Amino acid sequence: MLRKEKTEMKGEGAIVFLTVFIVFLAVTLGYPEFPPGKILYELLDILETEYLVLGVPANLLVNAIINGVIYGVILWLVFTFGYKRMKS
């Protein structure tokens, strides 16, 4: 009897998210004007600060984290739906 093999994603999405998050975090730290982090930071009307976190200005770190999360979620969704579509 033929069995249909069931393949499950176990952590691949998390790896995709973390990889994209780290890449866009680094890109934004190197190029602070990279959208949409700076735009969202300005829309939130957060006060500018000179405070340094590990030698990086806090507002730049917030921009980088925003970009990492946004692009990480977008590419994680693309990966998840693409993987499911490919397997069906």
Secondary structure, 3 states (H helix, E strand, C coil): CCCCCCCCCCCHHHHHHHHHHHHHHHHHHHCCCCCCHHHHHHHCCCCCCCCEECCEEHHHHHHHHHHHHHHHHHHHHHHHHHHHHHHC
